[in-house]
Amino acid sequence: MNYDLGRLEGKPHDECGVFGIFNVNDYDPASITYFGLYALQHRGQESAGIAVNNGNEIFYHKDMGLVNDVFKGNILKELKGDIAVGHVRYSTTGSSLRENAQPIVARYVRGKLAIVHNGNLVNAAELRYELESKGALFQTSIDSEVIANLLARECIQDIPTEKSLQEISAKLKGAYSLLVMTGKKLIGMRDPNGFKPLSLGKLGDSYMLASETCAFDAVGAEFIRDVKPGEIVIVDKDGVTSIQTKPAEKTSMCIFEYVYFARPDSVFTLIES
């Protein structure tokens, strides 16, 4: 297949950071996400963004720059809701565009969803070509929007979002961890190899997901455990449940997480193959 790979970014950006919270206490999810992203700032200095869902609508703000520059003034006060996801993005030459900042917020037949993504899909070009051939429109050059399109098409079926994620997981090749926010759920998914990290934490009765445990420390939350390779974690009003998709035969975290990407005070559980 002859597809113009130049239409996608020429360099991977798999050092991004993600954070999300499902709030059932009297917390401000946007503020907590802000401090979580601030702790993850080392994973990305190009852009930052936060999306919050109040059950009916998603409010979001994203822009180029550091977390404390993007969220100045009263911006956080305008992001009201019970569920939030945030993202900091790794800077790569030639791709510093506001349109590529995350979260990706999409409207589809069942409402709205927001996606934040850390990693690099090695088959993003092929998936994008397939989707465009069927009429899909893209506003960015990032593979996160490919995931959003795949998920929206799968969600047309009358099945839960986490089941749709399970269905599309077989199509996603590469290293990734991602969070999906709907009107009623916060969902996290980690690639079957466990290349990219994703951890589960708790503050009061509220659960959160983050790329590194240092984000939990920043907001006073307790680290519960790492999300397993190939696991989909669902947080809603009833607590935490999970779906275990088939992990790869050999699982291993990217060595750069230990020696380059992650903060030294973050905790990672040894993955057993």
C-alpha positions in Angstrom: 0.0 0.0 0.0 1.4 3.4 -1.0 0.3 5.8 1.7 1.9 9.2 2.3 3.5 8.7 5.7 4.5 12.4 5.5 0.9 13.3 6.3 1.5 11.9 9.8 4.2 13.1 12.2 7.7 12.0 11.2 8.8 11.3 14.7 7.3 9.4 17.6 6.1 11.3 20.7 5.8 8.5 23.2 6.9 10.4 26.2 3.6 12.1 26.8 1.8 12.0 30.2 -1.9 11.2 31.0 -3.9 11.7 34.1 -7.6 11.1 34.9 -9.9 11.2 37.9 -13.5 9.9 38.6 -14.6 12.1 41.5 -17.2 10.9 44.0 -16.0 13.2 46.8 -16.1 17.0 47.2 -13.0 17.5 45.1 -12.4 19.8 42.1 -11.4 17.3 39.3 -10.0 20.0 37.1 -7.7 21.3 39.9 -6.6 17.8 40.8 -5.8 17.0 37.2 -3.9 20.3 36.9 -1.6 19.3 39.8 -1.3 15.7 38.5 -0.2 17.1 35.1 2.2 19.5 36.8 3.9 16.5 38.4 4.0 14.8 34.9 5.4 17.9 33.2 8.8 16.2 32.6 7.0 13.9 30.2 5.9 16.8 27.9 6.6 20.5 27.6 5.0 21.2 24.2 1.3 21.4 25.1 -1.2 20.7 27.9 -4.9 20.1 28.1 -7.8 19.2 30.4 -11.3 18.0 29.6 -14.1 17.7 32.3 -17.4 16.0 31.9 -20.5 17.0 34.0 -22.6 14.1 32.8 -24.2 16.1 30.0 -21.4 18.1 28.4 -17.6 18.0 28.0 -15.8 21.3 28.7 -12.1 21.5 27.8 -9.2 23.7 27.3 -5.8 23.0 25.7 -3.0 25.0 24.2 0.7 25.2 23.5 3.0 25.7 26.5 3.6 24.4 30.0 0.8 23.5 32.4 1.0 26.7 34.5 1.1 28.8 31.3 -1.9 27.1 29.6 -4.1 27.3 32.7 -3.9 30.9 33.7 -6.5 33.1 35.3 -10.0 31.6 35.8 -9.7 28.8 33.2 -9.8 26.0 35.7 -12.8 27.4 37.5 -14.8 27.1 34.2 -14.0 23.4 33.9 -16.7 22.0 36.2 -17.7 18.3 36.3 -17.2 15.0 38.0 -14.8 13.3 35.6 -11.6 14.8 34.2 -8.7 13.7 31.9 -5.6 15.6 31.2 -2.5 15.4 29.0 1.0 16.8 28.6 2.7 16.4 25.3 6.3 15.7 24.3 7.9 18.3 22.1 8.9 17.1 18.6 10.4 19.2 15.8 7.9 20.0 13.0 4.8 19.0 15.0 4.3 21.9 17.4 0.7 22.7 16.4 -2.2 23.6 18.7 -4.4 21.2 16.7 -2.3 18.3 17.9 -2.7 19.1 21.6 -4.8 16.7 23.6 -7.4 15.7 24.9 -9.1 14.8 21.7 -12.8 15.6 22.2 -15.2 13.9 19.7 -19.0 13.9 19.2 -20.5 10.7 17.9 -23.9 9.0 17.7 -24.0 8.2 21.5 -22.8 11.5 22.8 -19.3 12.9 23.5 -16.0 11.3 24.6 -12.5 12.6 25.3 -9.3 10.6 24.8 -5.8 11.2 26.0 -3.0 9.0 24.8 0.6 8.2 25.5 2.6 6.1 23.0 3.1 5.5 19.3 1.0 3.2 17.1 3.3 1.6 14.5 0.3 0.9 12.2 -1.3 4.4 12.5 -0.8 5.2 8.8 -2.5 2.1 7.7 -5.4 2.5 10.1 -5.8 6.2 9.0 -5.8 5.2 5.3 -8.5 2.6 6.0 -10.7 5.1 7.9 -10.2 7.9 5.3 -11.1 5.4 2.6 -14.5 5.0 4.4 -15.1 8.7 4.6 -13.6 9.6 8.0 -12.4 13.1 8.5 -9.3 14.1 10.5 -8.4 17.4 12.1 -5.0 16.4 13.4 -1.9 14.4 12.4 -1.7 12.4 15.7 -2.6 8.7 16.1 -4.8 9.5 19.1 -7.4 10.7 16.6 -7.2 7.4 14.8 -8.1 5.7 18.0 -11.0 8.1 18.5 -12.4 7.3 15.1 -12.1 3.6 15.6 -13.8 3.8 18.9 -16.6 6.0 17.7 -17.4 3.6 14.8 -17.3 0.6 17.1 -19.6 2.4 19.7 -22.3 2.6 17.1 -23.2 -0.9 18.2 -25.3 -0.9 21.4 -22.4 -2.2 23.6 -20.5 -0.5 26.5 -17.6 1.7 25.6 -15.1 -0.7 27.4 -16.3 -3.5 25.2 -15.8 -1.4 22.1 -12.2 -0.7 23.3 -11.7 -4.4 23.7 -12.9 -4.9 20.1 -10.5 -2.3 18.7 -7.5 -3.3 20.8 -6.7 -6.1 18.4 -6.2 -3.4 15.7 -3.8 -1.3 17.7 -0.2 -2.2 17.1 2.5 -0.5 19.2 3.2 1.0 22.6 0.4 2.9 24.2 -1.6 3.7 27.3 -4.7 5.7 27.0 -7.7 7.1 28.9 -11.2 7.5 27.6 -13.8 9.7 29.4 -17.5 9.3 28.7 -20.4 10.9 30.5 -20.5 8.2 33.1 -17.1 6.4 33.0 -13.3 6.9 33.1 -11.6 4.0 31.3 -7.9 3.2 31.0 -6.2 0.8 28.7 -2.6 -0.4 28.5 -1.0 -2.1 25.5 -0.7 -5.9 25.6 3.1 -5.7 25.9 3.0 -3.3 28.8 5.5 -1.0 27.0 3.9 2.2 28.3 3.1 2.6 32.0 -0.3 3.2 33.6 -1.1 3.2 37.3 -4.3 3.2 39.4 -4.6 5.4 42.5 -7.2 6.5 45.1 -8.0 9.7 46.9 -10.8 9.3 49.4 -13.4 7.3 47.5 -12.3 8.7 44.2 -10.1 6.8 41.8 -7.6 8.1 39.3 -5.3 6.8 36.6 -1.9 8.3 35.6 1.2 7.6 33.6 3.4 7.7 36.8 2.8 7.4 40.5 4.5 10.8 41.2 1.2 12.4 40.0 -0.6 10.6 42.9 2.0 11.9 45.3 1.4 15.4 44.1 -2.3 15.3 44.9 -2.1 13.2 48.1 -3.5 10.1 46.6 -2.6 6.5 47.4 -1.0 4.3 44.7 -3.1 1.1 44.4 -1.4 -0.9 41.6 -0.2 -0.8 38.0 -2.6 -1.5 35.3 -1.7 -4.9 33.8 -0.5 -5.3 30.2 -3.6 -5.7 28.0 -6.0 -4.7 30.9 -8.9 -2.3 30.5 -9.8 -0.6 33.8 -13.3 0.9 34.2 -14.1 3.4 36.9 -17.7 4.5 37.5 -20.1 5.3 40.3 -19.9 1.6 41.5 -16.1 1.6 41.8 -13.4 -0.2 39.7 -13.8 -3.2 37.4 -11.6 -4.5 34.7 -11.5 -6.5 31.5 -8.3 -8.5 30.8 -7.6 -8.7 27.1 -5.0 -11.2 25.9 -1.5 -9.9 26.9 1.4 -10.5 24.6 3.5 -13.7 24.9 6.4 -11.5 26.1 5.6 -8.5 28.2 8.2 -5.8 29.0 8.1 -2.1 29.8 10.2 0.2 27.6 13.6 0.5 29.2 13.6 4.3 28.6 10.9 4.6 31.2 13.4 3.5 33.8 16.4 5.4 32.6 15.0 8.5 30.8 11.3 9.2 30.8 10.1 8.6 34.4 10.8 10.6 37.5 13.1 8.7 40.0 10.4 8.9 42.7 7.8 7.1 40.6 7.1 3.4 41.3 6.8 0.7 38.7 5.9 -2.9 39.4 8.1 -5.5 37.7 6.2 -7.1 34.9 6.5 -10.9 34.7 6.4 -12.4 31.2 
